[in-house]
Amino acid sequence: MSLIAGTSEQIVITPRALDRVKALLQKEGNAEAGLRLYISGGGCAGMSYGMSIDDTIGSDDAVVKSGGVKVIVDKLSLIYLRGSTIDYEETLQTSGFKVENPNAAASCGCGLSFKAKKETQDAAKQTGQ
């Protein structure tokens, strides 16, 4: 497992997830690109997980190399993702990235959205965003 650390925040990316991201980056063909992890409002539980291939780095982004992959997370999303594990699953019925998030008070059945715990919501409000 690879650990993403930015100040006191941590995100773990499993080897399966890293392998899948490497395959996507290779297909993209952009040597400057990396995996962007983010949280946005919406989804059936209130907050949605997002991932994209991105080569743009903003002033509020934390950037870490993990297993040969550049991982980009903005500071606000990092608050919601702290302590999470990112995995990739492939079954007969479905395939995709899966997030195990200790900051989620409740998750949607699809696993793509969540409701943040009150402490996490308060920490996010303190960032001024």
Residue pairs with C-beta under 8 A, 6 or more apart in sequence:
1 12
1 13
1 14
1 15
1 85
2 12
2 13
2 15
2 18
2 66
2 67
3 10
3 11
3 12
3 66
4 10
4 11
4 12
4 13
4 64
4 66
4 71
4 73
5 64
6 62
6 64
6 73
6 78
7 62
8 82
9 62
9 78
9 79
9 81
9 82
9 83
10 82
10 83
11 37
11 71
11 73
11 78
11 81
11 82
11 83
11 84
11 85
11 86
12 84
12 85
12 86
13 21
13 66
13 67
13 69
13 71
13 85
13 86
14 85
14 86
14 87
14 88
15 67
16 87
16 88
16 89
17 86
17 87
17 88
17 97
18 66
18 67
18 68
18 69
19 88
20 88
20 97
21 35
21 69
22 67
22 68
22 69
24 35
24 53
25 33
25 34
25 35
25 53
25 69
28 53
30 53
30 55
32 55
33 53
33 54
33 55
33 70
34 53
34 54
34 55
34 63
34 69
34 70
34 71
34 72
35 51
35 52
35 53
35 54
35 69
35 70
35 71
35 72
36 50
36 51
36 52
36 53
36 54
36 72
36 73
37 49
37 50
37 51
37 71
37 72
37 73
37 77
37 81
37 86
38 49
38 50
38 51
38 52
38 73
38 74
38 77
39 47
39 48
39 49
39 50
39 76
39 77
39 80
39 81
40 47
40 48
40 50
41 47
41 48
42 48
42 113
43 108
43 112
43 113
43 114
44 108
44 110
44 113
45 106
45 107
45 108
45 113
45 114
45 115
46 113
46 114
46 115
46 116
47 80
47 113
47 114
47 115
47 116
48 112
48 113
49 97
49 99
49 112
49 113
49 114
51 97
54 72
57 63
57 72
58 74
60 74
60 75
60 76
61 72
61 73
61 74
61 75
62 72
62 73
62 74
62 75
62 78
63 70
63 71
63 72
64 70
64 71
65 71
73 81
75 127
76 124
76 127
76 129
79 103
79 120
79 123
79 124
79 127
80 101
80 103
80 116
80 120
80 124
81 99
81 101
81 103
82 102
82 103
82 120
83 101
83 102
83 103
84 99
84 100
84 101
84 102
84 103
85 99
85 100
86 97
86 98
86 99
87 97
87 98
87 99
87 100
88 95
88 96
88 97
88 98
89 95
89 96
89 97
89 98
98 111
99 111
101 107
101 114
103 114
103 116
103 117
103 120
104 114
104 115
104 116
104 117
105 114
105 115
105 116
105 117
105 118
106 114
106 115
107 113
107 114
107 115
108 114
116 124
